[in-house]
Amino acid sequence: MGFEQQLIVLGLFLHYLIAMVETIGEAFSLGWQLRARCAYGNRDGMKSVRECTWNYDLDMLTLVATRGRDFPLSMVASRLRCPRCGSRRVTVVFMPPSTGDRRRGAA
């Protein structure tokens, strides 16, 4: 990655850090995407088990409709369960849009 690209990435990071998006309603309005993946490792106590590789792009409209616009982003992962292995260890990745990809005023 070149120096100019690093500056762009840093600028985007600082922009979203300042924006302080805290709820799924704000994230939805700004066009963010959420991706969930199972974080269940390859160990179950002393046994070695096959690691779960489930991942999925969450539908923001469904999250807003079922949880409400004021639901905190920090609590989304605690409400999920892996459909493949049943583990409650689910990680959520928040992906802000690129600068030209914003959807202002959605829902």
N, CA, C and O atoms as CSV, one atom per row, in Angstrom:
chain,resi,resn,atom,element,x,y,z
A,1,MET,N,N,0.850,-1.167,0.000
A,1,MET,CA,C,0.000,0.000,0.000
A,1,MET,C,C,0.897,1.231,0.000
A,1,MET,O,O,1.832,1.325,0.795
A,2,GLY,N,N,0.612,2.171,-0.889
A,2,GLY,CA,C,1.411,3.387,-1.014
A,2,GLY,C,C,1.101,4.388,0.087
A,2,GLY,O,O,0.129,4.240,0.827
A,3,PHE,N,N,1.929,5.393,0.181
A,3,PHE,CA,C,1.786,6.410,1.219
A,3,PHE,C,C,0.455,7.158,1.093
A,3,PHE,O,O,-0.193,7.447,2.099
A,4,GLU,N,N,0.052,7.469,-0.135
A,4,GLU,CA,C,-1.219,8.180,-0.341
A,4,GLU,C,C,-2.405,7.331,0.105
A,4,GLU,O,O,-3.348,7.845,0.707
A,5,GLN,N,N,-2.358,6.039,-0.188
A,5,GLN,CA,C,-3.432,5.145,0.237
A,5,GLN,C,C,-3.481,5.039,1.757
A,5,GLN,O,O,-4.564,4.983,2.340
A,6,GLN,N,N,-2.321,5.012,2.401
A,6,GLN,CA,C,-2.288,4.960,3.860
A,6,GLN,C,C,-2.897,6.217,4.461
A,6,GLN,O,O,-3.596,6.148,5.472
A,7,LEU,N,N,-2.636,7.362,3.845
A,7,LEU,CA,C,-3.225,8.606,4.335
A,7,LEU,C,C,-4.742,8.602,4.165
A,7,LEU,O,O,-5.462,9.094,5.034
A,8,ILE,N,N,-5.229,8.055,3.062
A,8,ILE,CA,C,-6.669,7.967,2.836
A,8,ILE,C,C,-7.310,7.065,3.882
A,8,ILE,O,O,-8.342,7.414,4.456
A,9,VAL,N,N,-6.704,5.907,4.132
A,9,VAL,CA,C,-7.230,4.972,5.129
A,9,VAL,C,C,-7.235,5.623,6.508
A,9,VAL,O,O,-8.210,5.498,7.249
A,10,LEU,N,N,-6.147,6.319,6.859
A,10,LEU,CA,C,-6.074,6.997,8.148
A,10,LEU,C,C,-7.136,8.074,8.254
A,10,LEU,O,O,-7.763,8.225,9.302
A,11,GLY,N,N,-7.347,8.827,7.175
A,11,GLY,CA,C,-8.376,9.854,7.171
A,11,GLY,C,C,-9.769,9.277,7.363
A,11,GLY,O,O,-10.575,9.828,8.113
A,12,LEU,N,N,-10.057,8.163,6.684
A,12,LEU,CA,C,-11.352,7.508,6.853
A,12,LEU,C,C,-11.532,7.006,8.271
A,12,LEU,O,O,-12.608,7.139,8.855
A,13,PHE,N,N,-10.465,6.424,8.828
A,13,PHE,CA,C,-10.537,5.917,10.201
A,13,PHE,C,C,-10.839,7.057,11.169
A,13,PHE,O,O,-11.706,6.918,12.032
A,14,LEU,N,N,-10.142,8.173,11.039
A,14,LEU,CA,C,-10.371,9.308,11.928
A,14,LEU,C,C,-11.766,9.889,11.744
A,14,LEU,O,O,-12.397,10.320,12.709
A,15,HIS,N,N,-12.249,9.900,10.494
A,15,HIS,CA,C,-13.601,10.397,10.221
A,15,HIS,C,C,-14.641,9.569,10.980
A,15,HIS,O,O,-15.535,10.130,11.613
A,16,TYR,N,N,-14.529,8.251,10.921
A,16,TYR,CA,C,-15.508,7.400,11.587
A,16,TYR,C,C,-15.295,7.346,13.093
A,16,TYR,O,O,-16.237,7.086,13.841
A,17,LEU,N,N,-14.076,7.586,13.545
A,17,LEU,CA,C,-13.828,7.657,14.972
A,17,LEU,C,C,-14.511,8.878,15.556
A,17,LEU,O,O,-15.082,8.819,16.645
A,18,ILE,N,N,-14.452,9.989,14.828
A,18,ILE,CA,C,-15.085,11.215,15.276
A,18,ILE,C,C,-16.610,11.103,15.205
A,18,ILE,O,O,-17.310,11.647,16.058
A,19,ALA,N,N,-17.120,10.405,14.204
A,19,ALA,CA,C,-18.565,10.283,14.023
A,19,ALA,C,C,-19.229,9.587,15.202
A,19,ALA,O,O,-20.382,9.885,15.516
A,20,MET,N,N,-18.539,8.674,15.858
A,20,MET,CA,C,-19.044,7.973,17.039
A,20,MET,C,C,-20.416,7.335,16.806
A,20,MET,O,O,-21.389,7.686,17.474
A,21,VAL,N,N,-20.487,6.435,15.895
A,21,VAL,CA,C,-21.713,5.696,15.622
A,21,VAL,C,C,-21.903,4.679,16.739
A,21,VAL,O,O,-21.045,3.823,16.952
A,22,GLU,N,N,-23.021,4.768,17.453
A,22,GLU,CA,C,-23.244,3.904,18.608
A,22,GLU,C,C,-24.448,2.989,18.475
A,22,GLU,O,O,-24.526,1.986,19.184
A,23,THR,N,N,-25.389,3.298,17.591
A,23,THR,CA,C,-26.595,2.484,17.487
A,23,THR,C,C,-26.715,1.891,16.079
A,23,THR,O,O,-26.094,2.368,15.129
A,24,ILE,N,N,-27.531,0.836,15.974
A,24,ILE,CA,C,-27.705,0.226,14.653
A,24,ILE,C,C,-28.503,1.145,13.729
A,24,ILE,O,O,-28.372,1.050,12.508
A,25,GLY,N,N,-29.322,2.027,14.289
A,25,GLY,CA,C,-30.043,2.997,13.465
A,25,GLY,C,C,-29.099,3.978,12.798
A,25,GLY,O,O,-29.253,4.295,11.618
A,26,GLU,N,N,-28.107,4.466,13.563
A,26,GLU,CA,C,-27.117,5.375,12.985
A,26,GLU,C,C,-26.277,4.657,11.933
A,26,GLU,O,O,-26.013,5.203,10.861
A,27,ALA,N,N,-25.860,3.434,12.242
A,27,ALA,CA,C,-25.048,2.660,11.300
A,27,ALA,C,C,-25.833,2.385,10.014
A,27,ALA,O,O,-25.277,2.464,8.919
A,28,PHE,N,N,-27.110,2.067,10.144
A,28,PHE,CA,C,-27.956,1.810,8.985
A,28,PHE,C,C,-28.097,3.067,8.129
A,28,PHE,O,O,-27.999,3.000,6.904
A,29,SER,N,N,-28.324,4.208,8.768
A,29,SER,CA,C,-28.483,5.468,8.041
A,29,SER,C,C,-27.218,5.866,7.293
A,29,SER,O,O,-27.290,6.507,6.244
A,30,LEU,N,N,-26.053,5.486,7.833
A,30,LEU,CA,C,-24.789,5.822,7.190
A,30,LEU,C,C,-24.338,4.775,6.175
A,30,LEU,O,O,-23.299,4.941,5.536
A,31,GLY,N,N,-25.112,3.695,6.022
A,31,GLY,CA,C,-24.787,2.682,5.020
A,31,GLY,C,C,-23.759,1.655,5.465
A,31,GLY,O,O,-23.114,1.026,4.625
A,32,TRP,N,N,-23.593,1.473,6.775
A,32,TRP,CA,C,-22.641,0.476,7.273
A,32,TRP,C,C,-23.141,-0.932,6.974
A,32,TRP,O,O,-24.334,-1.150,6.760
A,33,GLN,N,N,-22.214,-1.879,6.962
A,33,GLN,CA,C,-22.543,-3.301,6.839
A,33,GLN,C,C,-21.976,-4.025,8.054
A,33,GLN,O,O,-20.952,-3.625,8.607
A,34,LEU,N,N,-22.652,-5.089,8.458
A,34,LEU,CA,C,-22.184,-5.905,9.570
A,34,LEU,C,C,-21.971,-7.323,9.086
A,34,LEU,O,O,-22.796,-7.864,8.350
A,35,ARG,N,N,-20.873,-7.925,9.495
A,35,ARG,CA,C,-20.557,-9.301,9.139
A,35,ARG,C,C,-20.321,-10.072,10.423
A,35,ARG,O,O,-19.513,-9.665,11.258
A,36,ALA,N,N,-21.026,-11.186,10.584
A,36,ALA,CA,C,-20.886,-12.021,11.775
A,36,ALA,C,C,-20.124,-13.289,11.404
A,36,ALA,O,O,-20.266,-13.820,10.303
A,37,ARG,N,N,-19.308,-13.764,12.354
A,37,ARG,CA,C,-18.623,-15.038,12.143
A,37,ARG,C,C,-18.528,-15.759,13.470
A,37,ARG,O,O,-18.460,-15.134,14.528
A,38,CYS,N,N,-18.524,-17.072,13.405
A,38,CYS,CA,C,-18.410,-17.889,14.607
A,38,CYS,C,C,-16.980,-17.799,15.128
A,38,CYS,O,O,-16.021,-17.928,14.366
A,39,ALA,N,N,-16.850,-17.579,16.422
A,39,ALA,CA,C,-15.531,-17.464,17.039
A,39,ALA,C,C,-15.202,-18.695,17.877
A,39,ALA,O,O,-14.274,-18.678,18.685
A,40,TYR,N,N,-15.972,-19.764,17.675
A,40,TYR,CA,C,-15.712,-20.989,18.424
A,40,TYR,C,C,-14.419,-21.606,17.911
A,40,TYR,O,O,-14.312,-21.940,16.731
A,41,GLY,N,N,-13.465,-21.753,18.770
A,41,GLY,CA,C,-12.135,-22.209,18.374
A,41,GLY,C,C,-12.058,-23.695,18.101
A,41,GLY,O,O,-13.081,-24.365,17.957
A,42,ASN,N,N,-10.842,-24.208,18.029
A,42,ASN,CA,C,-10.653,-25.626,17.734
A,42,ASN,C,C,-10.404,-26.435,19.003
A,42,ASN,O,O,-9.868,-27.542,18.938
A,43,ARG,N,N,-10.787,-25.893,20.153
A,43,ARG,CA,C,-10.644,-26.595,21.422
A,43,ARG,C,C,-11.957,-26.579,22.177
A,43,ARG,O,O,-12.659,-25.568,22.196
A,44,ASP,N,N,-12.287,-27.697,22.799
A,44,ASP,CA,C,-13.423,-27.797,23.696
A,44,ASP,C,C,-12.894,-28.460,24.955
A,44,ASP,O,O,-12.872,-29.686,25.056
A,45,GLY,N,N,-12.469,-27.648,25.914
A,45,GLY,CA,C,-11.813,-28.187,27.094
A,45,GLY,C,C,-10.461,-28.746,26.696
A,45,GLY,O,O,-9.623,-28.020,26.162
A,46,MET,N,N,-10.237,-30.035,26.951
A,46,MET,CA,C,-8.971,-30.686,26.600
A,46,MET,C,C,-9.026,-31.357,25.229
A,46,MET,O,O,-8.008,-31.843,24.735
A,47,LYS,N,N,-10.227,-31.387,24.603
A,47,LYS,CA,C,-10.368,-32.058,23.312
A,47,LYS,C,C,-10.098,-31.101,22.166
A,47,LYS,O,O,-10.340,-29.899,22.267
A,48,SER,N,N,-9.600,-31.648,21.096
A,48,SER,CA,C,-9.446,-30.888,19.870
A,48,SER,C,C,-10.666,-31.180,19.000
A,48,SER,O,O,-10.986,-32.338,18.728
A,49,VAL,N,N,-11.339,-30.118,18.568
A,49,VAL,CA,C,-12.536,-30.270,17.735
A,49,VAL,C,C,-12.349,-29.467,16.460
A,49,VAL,O,O,-11.475,-28.603,16.382
A,50,ARG,N,N,-13.160,-29.750,15.478
A,50,ARG,CA,C,-13.087,-29.028,14.209
A,50,ARG,C,C,-13.583,-27.598,14.416
A,50,ARG,O,O,-14.642,-27.381,15.006
A,51,GLU,N,N,-12.821,-26.639,13.933
A,51,GLU,CA,C,-13.173,-25.234,14.075
A,51,GLU,C,C,-14.364,-24.900,13.184
A,51,GLU,O,O,-14.415,-25.313,12.026
A,52,CYS,N,N,-15.313,-24.156,13.723
A,52,CYS,CA,C,-16.482,-23.731,12.949
A,52,CYS,C,C,-16.077,-22.557,12.060
A,52,CYS,O,O,-15.415,-21.627,12.520
A,53,THR,N,N,-16.470,-22.599,10.800
A,53,THR,CA,C,-16.080,-21.566,9.836
A,53,THR,C,C,-17.270,-20.746,9.331
A,53,THR,O,O,-17.177,-20.107,8.284
A,54,TRP,N,N,-18.381,-20.760,10.063
A,54,TRP,CA,C,-19.573,-20.037,9.632
A,54,TRP,C,C,-19.316,-18.534,9.642
A,54,TRP,O,O,-18.721,-18.010,10.584
A,55,ASN,N,N,-19.767,-17.834,8.587
A,55,ASN,CA,C,-19.780,-16.371,8.568
A,55,ASN,C,C,-20.926,-15.919,7.675
A,55,ASN,O,O,-21.361,-16.644,6.780
A,56,TYR,N,N,-21.408,-14.702,7.936
A,56,TYR,CA,C,-22.611,-14.254,7.243
A,56,TYR,C,C,-22.677,-12.731,7.272
A,56,TYR,O,O,-22.324,-12.111,8.275
A,57,ASP,N,N,-23.127,-12.128,6.178
A,57,ASP,CA,C,-23.388,-10.685,6.151
A,57,ASP,C,C,-24.773,-10.452,6.745
A,57,ASP,O,O,-25.773,-10.925,6.206
A,58,LEU,N,N,-24.827,-9.725,7.852
A,58,LEU,CA,C,-26.101,-9.471,8.517
A,58,LEU,C,C,-26.906,-8.437,7.734
A,58,LEU,O,O,-26.339,-7.518,7.144
A,59,ASP,N,N,-28.210,-8.590,7.731
A,59,ASP,CA,C,-29.099,-7.666,7.038
A,59,ASP,C,C,-29.442,-6.518,7.990
A,59,ASP,O,O,-30.124,-6.721,8.994
A,60,MET,N,N,-28.971,-5.324,7.672
A,60,MET,CA,C,-29.167,-4.167,8.549
A,60,MET,C,C,-30.644,-3.798,8.693
A,60,MET,O,O,-31.081,-3.402,9.774
A,61,LEU,N,N,-31.414,-3.925,7.612
A,61,LEU,CA,C,-32.832,-3.594,7.688
A,61,LEU,C,C,-33.548,-4.503,8.685
A,61,LEU,O,O,-34.377,-4.037,9.466
A,62,THR,N,N,-33.234,-5.786,8.663
A,62,THR,CA,C,-33.841,-6.727,9.609
A,62,THR,C,C,-33.417,-6.419,11.039
A,62,THR,O,O,-34.239,-6.488,11.953
A,63,LEU,N,N,-32.147,-6.081,11.246
A,63,LEU,CA,C,-31.692,-5.725,12.588
A,63,LEU,C,C,-32.422,-4.495,13.117
A,63,LEU,O,O,-32.834,-4.467,14.277
A,64,VAL,N,N,-32.581,-3.488,12.282
A,64,VAL,CA,C,-33.283,-2.279,12.704
A,64,VAL,C,C,-34.747,-2.592,12.996
A,64,VAL,O,O,-35.310,-2.081,13.965
A,65,ALA,N,N,-35.366,-3.431,12.163
A,65,ALA,CA,C,-36.777,-3.764,12.345
A,65,ALA,C,C,-37.019,-4.611,13.593
A,65,ALA,O,O,-38.051,-4.462,14.248
A,66,THR,N,N,-36.087,-5.490,13.925
A,66,THR,CA,C,-36.312,-6.389,15.063
A,66,THR,C,C,-35.762,-5.850,16.380
A,66,THR,O,O,-36.319,-6.135,17.440
A,67,ARG,N,N,-34.693,-5.087,16.333
A,67,ARG,CA,C,-34.063,-4.590,17.562
A,67,ARG,C,C,-34.377,-3.126,17.845
A,67,ARG,O,O,-34.262,-2.679,18.987
A,68,GLY,N,N,-34.768,-2.383,16.831
A,68,GLY,CA,C,-35.044,-0.956,17.006
A,68,GLY,C,C,-33.828,-0.120,16.657
A,68,GLY,O,O,-32.693,-0.589,16.738
A,69,ARG,N,N,-34.073,1.123,16.266
A,69,ARG,CA,C,-32.989,2.015,15.842
A,69,ARG,C,C,-32.038,2.363,16.978
A,69,ARG,O,O,-30.876,2.677,16.719
A,70,ASP,N,N,-32.487,2.318,18.215
A,70,ASP,CA,C,-31.668,2.724,19.352
A,70,ASP,C,C,-30.858,1.584,19.969
A,70,ASP,O,O,-30.217,1.778,21.001
A,71,PHE,N,N,-30.877,0.401,19.355
A,71,PHE,CA,C,-30.136,-0.736,19.906
A,71,PHE,C,C,-28.635,-0.489,19.743
A,71,PHE,O,O,-28.191,-0.162,18.643
A,72,PRO,N,N,-27.840,-0.637,20.815
A,72,PRO,CA,C,-26.396,-0.358,20.738
A,72,PRO,C,C,-25.641,-1.360,19.869
A,72,PRO,O,O,-25.889,-2.564,19.932
A,73,LEU,N,N,-24.719,-0.850,19.062
A,73,LEU,CA,C,-23.872,-1.725,18.240
A,73,LEU,C,C,-23.041,-2.665,19.108
A,73,LEU,O,O,-22.746,-3.789,18.704
A,74,SER,N,N,-22.669,-2.211,20.285
A,74,SER,CA,C,-21.823,-3.013,21.161
A,74,SER,C,C,-22.523,-4.272,21.679
A,74,SER,O,O,-21.863,-5.192,22.160
A,75,MET,N,N,-23.859,-4.318,21.583
A,75,MET,CA,C,-24.602,-5.472,22.093
A,75,MET,C,C,-25.046,-6.454,21.013
A,75,MET,O,O,-25.635,-7.487,21.328
A,76,VAL,N,N,-24.774,-6.152,19.750
A,76,VAL,CA,C,-25.237,-7.021,18.661
A,76,VAL,C,C,-24.652,-8.420,18.795
A,76,VAL,O,O,-25.387,-9.400,18.672
A,77,ALA,N,N,-23.365,-8.540,19.041
A,77,ALA,CA,C,-22.715,-9.855,19.127
A,77,ALA,C,C,-23.277,-10.684,20.274
A,77,ALA,O,O,-23.354,-11.908,20.166
A,78,SER,N,N,-23.670,-10.041,21.369
A,78,SER,CA,C,-24.184,-10.790,22.515
A,78,SER,C,C,-25.561,-11.393,22.250
A,78,SER,O,O,-25.997,-12.277,22.988
A,79,ARG,N,N,-26.243,-10.937,21.224
A,79,ARG,CA,C,-27.572,-11.445,20.884
A,79,ARG,C,C,-27.550,-12.533,19.812
A,79,ARG,O,O,-28.601,-13.042,19.423
A,80,LEU,N,N,-26.368,-12.888,19.337
A,80,LEU,CA,C,-26.277,-13.848,18.228
A,80,LEU,C,C,-25.805,-15.215,18.701
A,80,LEU,O,O,-25.138,-15.349,19.727
A,81,ARG,N,N,-26.173,-16.224,17.918
A,81,ARG,CA,C,-25.738,-17.601,18.154
A,81,ARG,C,C,-25.419,-18.210,16.792
A,81,ARG,O,O,-26.139,-17.985,15.819
A,82,CYS,N,N,-24.347,-18.976,16.731
A,82,CYS,CA,C,-23.961,-19.612,15.473
A,82,CYS,C,C,-25.013,-20.652,15.087
A,82,CYS,O,O,-25.306,-21.546,15.882
A,83,PRO,N,N,-25.589,-20.555,13.883
A,83,PRO,CA,C,-26.606,-21.536,13.472
A,83,PRO,C,C,-26.014,-22.902,13.142
A,83,PRO,O,O,-26.734,-23.901,13.128
A,84,ARG,N,N,-24.719,-22.954,12.878
A,84,ARG,CA,C,-24.084,-24.212,12.516
A,84,ARG,C,C,-23.717,-25.053,13.746
A,84,ARG,O,O,-24.060,-26.233,13.815
A,85,CYS,N,N,-23.021,-24.447,14.716
A,85,CYS,CA,C,-22.544,-25.233,15.867
A,85,CYS,C,C,-23.249,-24.880,17.172
A,85,CYS,O,O,-23.082,-25.585,18.167
A,86,GLY,N,N,-24.036,-23.798,17.187
A,86,GLY,CA,C,-24.772,-23.414,18.386
A,86,GLY,C,C,-23.980,-22.594,19.393
A,86,GLY,O,O,-24.490,-22.296,20.473
A,87,SER,N,N,-22.768,-22.230,19.072
A,87,SER,CA,C,-21.925,-21.474,19.990
A,87,SER,C,C,-22.437,-20.047,20.164
A,87,SER,O,O,-22.940,-19.439,19.219
A,88,ARG,N,N,-22.302,-19.515,21.388
A,88,ARG,CA,C,-22.651,-18.122,21.651
A,88,ARG,C,C,-21.465,-17.194,21.379
A,88,ARG,O,O,-21.591,-15.973,21.476
A,89,ARG,N,N,-20.322,-17.776,21.040
A,89,ARG,CA,C,-19.127,-16.975,20.712
A,89,ARG,C,C,-19.195,-16.546,19.252
A,89,ARG,O,O,-18.736,-17.257,18.358
A,90,VAL,N,N,-19.768,-15.385,19.033
A,90,VAL,CA,C,-19.913,-14.842,17.688
A,90,VAL,C,C,-19.252,-13.464,17.667
A,90,VAL,O,O,-19.467,-12.652,18.567
A,91,THR,N,N,-18.462,-13.213,16.657
A,91,THR,CA,C,-17.790,-11.936,16.488
A,91,THR,C,C,-18.486,-11.159,15.378
A,91,THR,O,O,-18.863,-11.724,14.352
A,92,VAL,N,N,-18.652,-9.859,15.594
A,92,VAL,CA,C,-19.274,-9.002,14.581
A,92,VAL,C,C,-18.246,-7.984,14.113
A,92,VAL,O,O,-17.589,-7.330,14.923
A,93,VAL,N,N,-18.115,-7.858,12.797
A,93,VAL,CA,C,-17.209,-6.885,12.194
A,93,VAL,C,C,-18.068,-5.770,11.609
A,93,VAL,O,O,-19.008,-6.026,10.857
A,94,PHE,N,N,-17.734,-4.530,11.965
A,94,PHE,CA,C,-18.466,-3.360,11.481
A,94,PHE,C,C,-17.695,-2.763,10.322
A,94,PHE,O,O,-16.523,-2.414,10.458
A,95,MET,N,N,-18.363,-2.645,9.174
A,95,MET,CA,C,-17.699,-2.151,7.965
A,95,MET,C,C,-18.357,-0.856,7.498
A,95,MET,O,O,-19.419,-0.884,6.876
A,96,PRO,N,N,-17.716,0.297,7.802
A,96,PRO,CA,C,-18.256,1.562,7.303
A,96,PRO,C,C,-18.099,1.647,5.793
A,96,PRO,O,O,-17.189,1.036,5.234
A,97,PRO,N,N,-18.965,2.387,5.131
A,97,PRO,CA,C,-18.866,2.501,3.673
A,97,PRO,C,C,-17.708,3.380,3.274
A,97,PRO,O,O,-17.184,4.142,4.086
A,98,SER,N,N,-17.305,3.273,2.011
A,98,SER,CA,C,-16.321,4.210,1.487
A,98,SER,C,C,-16.996,5.584,1.390
A,98,SER,O,O,-18.221,5.677,1.467
A,99,THR,N,N,-16.220,6.628,1.226
A,99,THR,CA,C,-16.783,7.989,1.271
A,99,THR,C,C,-17.869,8.241,0.226
A,99,THR,O,O,-18.810,8.984,0.504
A,100,GLY,N,N,-17.774,7.659,-0.949
A,100,GLY,CA,C,-18.768,7.890,-1.990
A,100,GLY,C,C,-19.955,6.957,-1.895
A,100,GLY,O,O,-20.821,6.980,-2.770
A,101,ASP,N,N,-20.021,6.134,-0.857
A,101,ASP,CA,C,-21.029,5.090,-0.774
A,101,ASP,C,C,-22.076,5.359,0.308
A,101,ASP,O,O,-22.788,4.436,0.704
A,102,ARG,N,N,-22.187,6.572,0.787
A,102,ARG,CA,C,-23.097,6.862,1.887
A,102,ARG,C,C,-24.548,6.913,1.429
A,102,ARG,O,O,-24.835,7.318,0.302
A,103,ARG,N,N,-25.459,6.502,2.301
A,103,ARG,CA,C,-26.893,6.556,2.022
A,103,ARG,C,C,-27.527,7.450,3.075
A,103,ARG,O,O,-28.102,6.940,4.036
A,104,ARG,N,N,-27.445,8.704,2.933
A,104,ARG,CA,C,-27.959,9.618,3.975
A,104,ARG,C,C,-29.479,9.518,4.086
A,104,ARG,O,O,-30.201,9.470,3.090
A,105,GLY,N,N,-29.931,9.490,5.337
A,105,GLY,CA,C,-31.353,9.564,5.609
A,105,GLY,C,C,-32.128,8.293,5.363
A,105,GLY,O,O,-33.356,8.347,5.301
A,106,ALA,N,N,-31.486,7.160,5.220
A,106,ALA,CA,C,-32.219,5.912,4.990
A,106,ALA,C,C,-32.981,5.526,6.252
A,106,ALA,O,O,-32.463,5.643,7.362
A,107,ALA,N,N,-34.188,5.075,6.075
A,107,ALA,CA,C,-35.071,4.604,7.146
A,107,ALA,C,C,-34.989,5.521,8.301
A,107,ALA,O,O,-35.657,5.303,9.311
